[in-house]
Amino acid sequence: MAFMVKSMVGGQLKNLTGGLGGEEKSEGEKSPAEAQGMTREEYEEYQRQLVEEKMERDAQFAQRKAERATFRSHFRDKYRLPKNETDDNQIQLVGGDVELPKELAKMIEQDNEEEEEKNSVIGQLSNIQNLDLDSLKDKASATLEDLKQSAEKCTVM
C-alpha cells in the first residue's frame, strides 16, 4: 500500500519539481556491476577474463583457418591450380609456418601413397582392361625357373 502511494504521489511530485532534489537510483539505473551482484573490482576482473578468453578463441580459430588454408594450398600445388591470395593471407596472419593437424596429414600421406602406387609399372598395368596380373606373375615366375634350369644345364657357365 505504501508503495502505491509513494509511486503515485512521488511520480506526480517529481513532475512538479522537475526532478530537483535528492535523486534516488531506481532498479533500472544500477551500474552493470551492481546489476550482476558484484563489486566493481570483481566486475572489472570478470570483464578482463572475458576479453582474454575471446582473444584465445580468436587465436585458435585463426590457427584452424590457417591449417585449412595450408591443406587447400597443398592440393593446389599438387594439381597445379592457381594460388589463392586469401589462403596465403590466412597463413601469414598466423605466422607463416603452419603444421597440419594429424588427421589432415594422414589424409595427404594416404593420397601420396595412392599416387605413387598408380605411377608405378604395376599400377599402370592394373589400369589396362582385360589384363590378369596373377596370370602374368605366374608366367614370369615360370619363365625365371626355366631360365635357371637351362642355366644349370649349360656347360659354358
C-alpha positions in Angstrom: 0.0 0.0 0.0 2.8 2.4 0.9 4.5 1.5 -2.4 1.4 2.5 -4.4 1.0 5.8 -2.6 4.7 6.6 -3.0 4.7 5.7 -6.7 1.6 7.8 -7.4 2.5 10.8 -5.3 6.2 10.6 -5.9 5.8 10.5 -9.6 3.5 13.5 -9.5 5.8 15.3 -7.1 8.8 14.8 -9.4 6.9 16.1 -12.4 6.0 19.2 -10.4 9.5 19.9 -9.1 11.2 18.9 -12.4 13.2 16.2 -10.8 15.1 18.6 -8.5 16.1 17.5 -5.1 17.6 14.2 -3.9 17.9 11.8 -6.8 17.3 8.2 -5.9 18.5 5.4 -8.1 15.8 3.1 -9.2 16.2 -0.6 -10.1 16.8 0.2 -13.8 19.6 2.8 -13.0 22.1 0.4 -11.3 25.6 0.1 -12.6 26.4 -3.1 -14.5 28.4 -4.5 -11.6 25.5 -3.9 -9.1 23.1 -5.4 -11.6 25.0 -8.7 -11.6 25.6 -8.6 -7.8 29.3 -8.0 -7.9 31.6 -5.3 -6.7 33.3 -3.0 -9.1 36.6 -4.8 -8.9 35.0 -8.2 -9.4 33.2 -6.9 -12.4 36.4 -5.5 -13.9 38.2 -8.8 -13.4 35.3 -10.6 -15.0 35.4 -8.3 -18.0 39.2 -8.8 -18.3 38.7 -12.6 -18.2 36.1 -12.4 -20.9 38.4 -10.3 -23.1 41.3 -12.8 -22.6 39.1 -15.8 -23.4 37.8 -14.1 -26.5 41.4 -13.4 -27.7 42.3 -17.1 -27.1 39.3 -18.3 -29.0 40.1 -15.9 -31.9 43.7 -17.2 -32.0 42.6 -20.8 -32.1 40.1 -20.0 -34.8 42.8 -18.3 -36.9 45.1 -21.3 -36.4 42.4 -23.7 -37.7 41.7 -21.4 -40.6 45.4 -21.3 -41.5 45.6 -25.1 -41.2 42.7 -25.5 -43.7 44.3 -22.9 -46.0 47.6 -24.9 -45.9 45.7 -28.1 -46.8 44.0 -26.3 -49.7 47.3 -24.8 -50.9 48.9 -28.3 -50.8 46.3 -29.6 -53.2 46.5 -26.5 -55.4 50.2 -27.2 -55.7 49.7 -30.8 -56.4 47.2 -30.3 -59.1 48.8 -27.2 -60.5 45.9 -24.9 -59.8 46.2 -21.1 -59.3 47.1 -19.9 -55.9 44.5 -18.2 -53.7 45.5 -14.9 -52.0 43.0 -15.4 -49.2 44.7 -18.6 -48.2 48.1 -17.0 -48.3 46.9 -14.2 -46.2 45.4 -16.5 -43.6 48.7 -18.5 -43.4 50.7 -15.3 -43.0 48.3 -13.9 -40.4 49.1 -16.9 -38.1 52.9 -16.7 -38.6 53.6 -18.4 -41.9 54.7 -21.8 -40.7 51.6 -23.9 -40.1 51.6 -27.6 -39.3 48.7 -29.6 -40.5 46.6 -31.5 -37.9 47.3 -35.2 -37.7 44.1 -36.2 -39.4 44.8 -34.0 -42.4 48.4 -35.1 -42.6 47.3 -38.7 -42.7 44.9 -38.0 -45.5 47.7 -36.3 -47.5 50.0 -39.2 -46.8 47.5 -41.8 -47.9 46.8 -39.8 -51.1 50.5 -39.6 -51.9 50.8 -43.4 -51.4 47.9 -44.0 -53.8 49.6 -41.6 -56.3 52.9 -43.5 -56.1 51.1 -46.8 -56.5 49.3 -45.6 -59.6 52.5 -44.2 -61.1 54.4 -47.5 -60.7 54.6 -50.0 -63.5 52.3 -52.4 -61.8 49.8 -49.6 -61.1 49.9 -48.7 -64.8 49.3 -52.4 -65.8 46.4 -52.6 -63.4 44.7 -49.8 -65.4 44.7 -51.9 -68.6 41.5 -53.7 -69.2 41.3 -57.4 -69.7 44.7 -57.9 -68.0 45.1 -60.6 -65.4 48.1 -59.7 -63.2 48.1 -63.0 -61.4 48.5 -64.9 -64.6 51.3 -62.6 -65.6 53.1 -63.1 -62.4 52.7 -66.9 -62.8 54.1 -66.8 -66.3 57.0 -64.6 -65.2 57.9 -66.9 -62.3 57.7 -70.0 -64.6 60.0 -68.3 -67.1 62.5 -67.4 -64.5 62.5 -71.0 -63.3 63.0 -72.3 -66.8 66.0 -69.9 -67.3 67.5 -71.1 -64.0 67.2 -74.8 -65.1 68.6 -74.1 -68.5 71.5 -72.2 -66.9 72.3 -75.2 -64.8 72.4 -77.5 -67.8 74.6 -75.1 -69.7 78.2 -76.4 -69.7 79.7 -73.0 -70.5 78.5 -71.4 -67.3 
